Amino acid sequence: MADDALDLSAEVVELSLIEGERRVSPPEMGSIEGERGRLYVLVEVSAPAELWDIASERLVKAATEAFRKARGGITGALNAAAEAANALLLQENANAMPDQQIWAGLNCVVMRGSDLYLGQAGPALTYIARNAAVTRFPRSFDDLQTGDAPALTPLGESYAVQVRLAHFTLKPHDVVALTASHLPTLAPPDAIEAALTSESAQDAAGSLADLAQGQDFSAMVIRVGEQTGRRTVATAPGPSIRESARRRRGEPRGLSSSERERDAWWYGETEPTTPVEPAAPPPDKVSAEPPAPPPASRPRQEVEPEPRPHRPTRRSRLEPASQVGSPDEPKALPTPRRLDRIAERAPTRRPARGSLLGALRIGVATIYAILAMAVGAIIATLRWSQRALGPLVQRTGPLLDSVGQLFVGAIATVWRFLQSLLYQLLPGGEVPPPRKPGATSAQRDGPPRDRRALWLLAAVGLPLLALTLTAFLVWRQGSTRNSAYNEHAAAAQAYLEQAQAAPTAEAAQLVQQAQAEIEAAETIQPNSVELRQMRERAQDMLDRTLNIIRLTPTRLAALSESAQPVNIAVAGDDVYALDLHEGAIYRLSATRPVDGSLASQSPVVYGGQQATNGTLGTPQFLTWMPKGNDREAALIVLTASGQVAEFDPAANTVRILPFTPVDARVVAIEPYFGNLYLLDREHKQVWKYVPDGSGGYSNPPSSWITAEASAELGPPLQMGIDGDIYILQDQGKVSRLNSGKLRDFSLPAIEPPLTSPLVLATEPPESTDLFLADGERVLRFSKRGELLAQYLPPANESWGTIRDLAVDTNAGALYLLTTGGVYRLPYTSATPLPTPSNGG
């Protein structure tokens, strides 16, 4: 099998620091090349020091082998690699003490031509640098900690493996860095970006080593080179795992078919197709046992039973295990006792026995087929009876339990009888009496017994016993499950009845307890109509209690899996969305959705675009600047290289504005009356730019927040301006500032609590409401901090995690930029929503 693809060369540098020393050939890294491309693997292991290297090496080997052997495409092979590594750790941790257990994160990239496929499981971090722009995957670890099964769960802790996948298109001189996940705790983002934009992979690795500051750290740096032409990769099957293990231990190859047949005959599993006799002893072999005395001098006493020989090795099957006497008078090996009797009786009883066994096998197979169908019919009948006869079973349960105990006692009696019967039928169960010298088979075994009736009884009785026992166990299990289902359903109904008369806060807790009981009951009867109606009722009660309004959105455009949505802005009928992965801004219509993804549209602003007065850098933030303060309305763009540009939608042109940059870590930009405000997370400051005469921002900015207020603020995430400035901080705290000073403002307790608030939005005037995005919901507050509503998608639907939102109060609509696409939500009518009696 061969694959032709345009290949790119790559410079790869492995960096492994342990106690400040750099290691050669680190075990936590590996790579292979095959028909799918070049695979690079970095594992991050949490294990005792003495197990770290061997665990890393085994994980890398398990992942690469699973990737190589997996069928299907590249994404399927990456999933297989993660599952193989997780299975290895689960097996190791099964019997390990808590302090000896091992967990790991897996970081894989596959280079195939100009395509880069990324797969991560557990703690893993990857950077991709192109020119001066650096992309991090994942963007934030906090986003991965949400949900019932967080995507940051390490391998070896759960049977479920969540693999994060992404795809990138490579260009020459791009840098791909697989690093330890704690790198952001060692250095600030700008230092990491500076290290990854070095001239070579060696320089980048050296810079990362300097950032580690003597701590343990691992990274694999890959710098893409020029195109090397087309490659052809051919694969051929290698030796099996067992054969490779035999070669490593120096053992001979596996058994042949004749050896396997001889091994089965030795244990009585099959009858020999050809006579098997001991080979003649070689002349140079003499047994270590003493020679047997002549028969005349043997004492007249009974001989002890000969012990059953051990399983022969391959060598002992090809030559005798022991020889007595001289080479001229060899003595054959004694036949194993179990086969001794069969061999002696074969000449006289083989025809009758063979015909009887053949008929018996056919009869037993027929009986088992009938029993299998009968068991299936019984199970189906019992499942039906659980639904139709549930109340009757509940009333007659005590009587049936007594009958079941009697039935178990009867089964135990029958089992003891069959056990004694099997001891009589099966050979080898009892030690035969000592063999007397010169005794024949008839004298030794007594008169022959006809055991055909006993065989027939066993063949029929055992299946009947199995059928009866299976039916009883299925009935018993169904009775127990039906009782548990009734308990959960009754508890859920009771909680819902109590919630109707309870206060708001207590009612929410009661409804959530009812939902938990409903989920437990659904594990027993997942298709119950009663449970479905009860779940809908509980959800409706919870929505009314918590002021939840479910809105059906209009999707204006979809987003691809590799997209990195950042900002959205709205201006009349135009909607602007920024995709950081593409480094481009797209314009959509608020009333006309488009087919396909956002990236399939033509961008209006993008990195490398030729503006009227220069070349534009990669867009990083955007906002819509209304007309005011000697400025015309336009789309304002802040690039990664520190440029400020404006897009004129009427002329469809881009102009780079005069701008005086400031040393800040900007996380958001907002407009107000012609002024431009930059939110600085590092200094907890808002930088205010006033336009100059040309409409640019060449004047140096002023720090808007006072030193006292900045000291009280937490690290900011987002801001909204309506005259006052509202700043969203970590943990969901929102502060209001006026004239640079903190004012009295706080949000009420929210149920369910905030998990990952990222977006805050409002617009002038001050009478408009405040909107906060958390995961998939939008919370609406008054400017007094009262919770007015929670907007969520319809039940069993999802619009993705919200990355940014914009408010259009004139149209009464919200515009959401999520991981699933661009959405428009009509959120209000002419009548304002009532203020709830209880904000929580």
Order of alpha helices (4+ residues) and beta strands (2+ residues): beta-beta-beta-beta-alpha-alpha-beta-beta-beta-beta-beta-beta-alpha-alpha-alpha-beta-alpha-alpha-alpha-alpha-alpha-alpha-alpha-alpha-alpha-alpha-beta-beta-beta-beta-beta-beta-beta-beta-beta-beta-beta-beta-beta-beta-beta-beta-alpha-beta-beta-beta-beta-beta-beta-beta-beta-beta-beta-beta
